[in-house]
Amino acid sequence: MVDMQAFRDAADRWAAGGPGEPAGDLAVQLGLRTAVLLEGVSDLAAVDALTARRGRDLAAEGVCVLSMGGAMNVGRYTALLGPPGLGLRLRGLCDVREQPFYDRALERARAPHEGFFVCVADLEDELIRALGTESVEEIIRAEGDLRAWQTFLRQPAQHGRPRQQQLRRFLGTKKGRKIRYGRLLVETLDPGRVPAPLDDLLTSL
């Protein structure tokens, strides 16, 4: 049975210059109608965690959530999956500093802009602000990362920086940490405190 990961893999190969037919065939078999474009796998982990908390099965709804492997790839994915390509409805998240790249990509693909929701810095920043720094530090302790966190805080570059910025930087200092904490932060959130960009994205699907 075809699964959504097969489509993700085919779309990634297509975006990298491979053939488009496999992705097109899989989109038909899966009944896809919407593609959610995310910058990286940590964003994907957060979205997956929230959809699970809300009891939704996006694959069954014809929605595929993809990591593009970087914001600079948005032009390729909007062209291939949006109106010029497979004709899927496009949704996604972007960071405010990268919004102009997304705007241009969506214009070229003749796709609506309103399905993309903007994070102030990035999704991790949104989640840290929603939880509060003390709660995030408690999660770090519970995950056994307290010693690494304390070592990080002793670095000269971190002296005097706001705690929120320190936490955001810490999550990106080790491979795989952003992915793990992207899921953990969402799982810890009070249901009424989901950051607006993430909440609006799920509501739009």
C-alpha positions as CSV (number, residue, x, y, z in Angstrom):
1,M,0.0,0.0,0.0
2,V,1.3,3.4,-0.9
3,D,2.1,5.7,2.0
4,M,2.7,9.4,2.3
5,Q,6.5,9.0,2.8
6,A,6.7,7.6,-0.7
7,F,5.2,10.8,-2.1
8,R,7.5,12.9,0.0
9,D,10.5,11.0,-1.3
10,A,9.3,11.3,-4.9
11,A,8.7,15.0,-4.5
12,D,12.2,15.5,-3.1
13,R,13.7,13.7,-6.0
14,W,11.7,15.8,-8.4
15,A,12.7,19.0,-6.7
16,A,16.4,17.8,-7.0
17,G,16.0,17.5,-10.8
18,G,14.6,14.0,-11.1
19,P,11.4,12.9,-13.0
20,G,8.0,14.2,-12.0
21,E,5.9,11.3,-13.1
22,P,6.4,9.2,-9.9
23,A,5.2,12.1,-7.7
24,G,2.3,12.8,-10.0
25,D,1.2,9.1,-10.0
26,L,1.5,8.9,-6.2
27,A,-0.5,12.1,-5.7
28,V,-3.4,10.6,-7.6
29,Q,-3.2,7.3,-5.7
30,L,-3.1,9.0,-2.4
31,G,-5.9,11.4,-3.3
32,L,-3.8,14.4,-2.4
33,R,-5.3,17.9,-2.5
34,T,-3.0,19.9,-0.3
35,A,0.7,20.2,0.3
36,V,2.1,21.9,3.4
37,L,5.5,23.3,2.8
38,L,7.8,23.6,5.8
39,E,11.4,24.7,6.0
40,G,12.9,21.8,7.9
41,V,12.3,18.6,9.8
42,S,12.0,20.3,13.2
43,D,9.0,22.2,11.8
44,L,7.6,18.9,10.5
45,A,8.0,17.3,13.9
46,A,6.1,20.2,15.6
47,V,3.3,20.0,13.0
48,D,3.0,16.2,13.3
49,A,2.9,16.5,17.1
50,L,0.1,19.1,17.0
51,T,-2.0,17.1,14.5
52,A,-1.6,14.0,16.7
53,R,-2.7,16.0,19.8
54,R,-5.8,17.1,17.9
55,G,-6.6,13.7,16.7
56,R,-6.3,14.5,13.0
57,D,-5.1,12.2,10.3
58,L,-3.9,14.6,7.6
59,A,-3.0,11.8,5.2
60,A,-6.6,10.6,5.3
61,E,-7.7,14.2,4.6
62,G,-5.5,14.3,1.5
63,V,-2.9,16.5,3.0
64,C,0.9,15.9,2.7
65,V,3.3,17.8,5.1
66,L,6.8,18.1,3.6
67,S,10.1,19.4,4.7
68,M,11.7,21.4,1.9
69,G,15.3,21.2,3.3
70,G,15.6,24.9,3.6
71,A,13.6,28.0,2.8
72,M,15.5,28.7,-0.4
73,N,13.9,25.7,-1.9
74,V,10.4,27.2,-1.8
75,G,10.5,28.3,-5.4
76,R,11.0,24.7,-6.6
77,Y,8.4,23.2,-4.4
78,T,5.7,25.8,-5.2
79,A,6.3,25.4,-8.9
80,L,6.2,21.6,-8.8
81,L,3.4,21.0,-6.4
82,G,1.3,24.2,-6.9
83,P,-0.7,25.5,-9.9
84,P,2.1,25.1,-12.5
85,G,2.7,21.5,-11.5
86,L,0.5,19.1,-9.7
87,G,-2.1,21.7,-8.9
88,L,-2.2,21.1,-5.2
89,R,-3.5,23.7,-2.8
90,L,-0.4,25.1,-0.9
91,R,-0.1,25.9,2.7
92,G,2.9,26.4,5.0
93,L,4.9,28.3,7.6
94,C,7.7,30.8,7.0
95,D,10.0,33.0,9.1
96,V,9.5,36.7,8.8
97,R,13.0,37.3,7.4
98,E,12.3,34.8,4.6
99,Q,8.8,36.0,3.8
100,P,10.0,37.9,0.7
101,F,11.3,34.7,-0.8
102,Y,8.0,33.0,-0.2
103,D,6.0,35.9,-1.6
104,R,8.0,35.9,-4.8
105,A,7.8,32.1,-5.2
106,L,4.0,32.1,-4.6
107,E,3.6,34.9,-7.2
108,R,5.5,33.0,-9.8
109,A,3.5,29.9,-9.1
110,R,0.2,31.9,-9.2
111,A,-0.7,30.5,-5.8
112,P,-2.5,32.4,-3.0
113,H,-0.4,33.9,-0.2
114,E,-3.0,33.6,2.5
115,G,-2.3,30.0,3.1
116,F,1.2,30.8,4.5
117,F,1.6,31.9,8.1
118,V,4.5,33.9,9.4
119,C,6.6,33.2,12.5
120,V,8.4,36.2,14.1
121,A,11.8,34.6,14.2
122,D,11.1,30.9,13.6
123,L,8.8,28.2,15.0
124,E,11.1,27.4,17.9
125,D,11.0,31.0,19.0
126,E,7.2,31.0,18.8
127,L,7.0,27.8,20.9
128,I,9.5,29.2,23.5
129,R,7.5,32.4,23.9
130,A,4.2,30.4,24.2
131,L,5.6,28.1,26.9
132,G,7.8,30.6,28.8
133,T,11.5,30.2,29.4
134,E,11.1,28.5,32.8
135,S,8.9,25.7,31.3
136,V,11.3,25.2,28.4
137,E,14.2,24.8,30.9
138,E,12.2,22.3,32.9
139,I,11.8,20.3,29.7
140,I,15.6,20.5,29.1
141,R,16.1,19.1,32.7
142,A,13.6,16.3,32.2
143,E,15.3,15.3,28.9
144,G,18.7,15.0,30.6
145,D,20.2,17.9,28.8
146,L,20.8,20.1,31.9
147,R,24.6,19.7,31.9
148,A,24.8,20.6,28.2
149,W,22.5,23.6,28.8
150,Q,24.7,24.8,31.7
151,T,27.9,24.4,29.6
152,F,26.2,26.3,26.8
153,L,25.3,29.2,29.1
154,R,29.0,29.6,30.2
155,Q,30.0,30.4,26.6
156,P,31.2,34.1,26.4
157,A,28.8,34.7,23.4
158,Q,25.8,33.9,25.6
159,H,26.7,36.3,28.4
160,G,24.1,39.0,28.7
161,R,21.7,37.6,26.1
162,P,18.0,37.3,26.8
163,R,17.1,33.9,28.1
164,Q,14.7,33.3,25.2
165,Q,17.4,33.9,22.6
166,Q,19.8,31.6,24.6
167,L,17.2,28.8,24.5
168,R,16.5,29.3,20.8
169,R,20.2,29.1,20.0
170,F,20.7,26.1,22.3
171,L,18.1,24.1,20.5
172,G,20.0,24.5,17.3
173,T,23.5,23.6,18.6
174,K,23.4,19.8,18.2
175,K,22.2,17.7,15.2
176,G,18.7,16.4,15.9
177,R,18.0,18.5,19.0
178,K,15.7,20.9,17.2
179,I,13.7,18.0,15.8
180,R,13.3,16.3,19.2
181,Y,12.4,19.5,21.0
182,G,10.1,20.7,18.2
183,R,7.9,17.7,19.1
184,L,8.4,18.0,22.9
185,L,7.6,21.7,23.1
186,V,4.3,21.1,21.2
187,E,3.4,18.1,23.4
188,T,3.9,20.3,26.5
189,L,1.8,23.3,25.4
190,D,-1.4,24.1,27.0
191,P,-4.0,23.6,24.2
192,G,-5.0,27.3,24.5
193,R,-1.5,28.6,24.0
194,V,-0.5,27.2,20.6
195,P,1.3,29.9,18.7
196,A,-0.9,31.7,16.2
197,P,1.0,30.7,13.1
198,L,1.0,27.0,13.9
199,D,-2.7,27.1,15.1
200,D,-3.7,29.1,12.0
201,L,-1.9,26.6,9.7
202,L,-3.8,23.6,11.2
203,T,-7.1,25.5,11.1
204,S,-6.6,26.2,7.4
205,L,-6.2,22.5,6.5
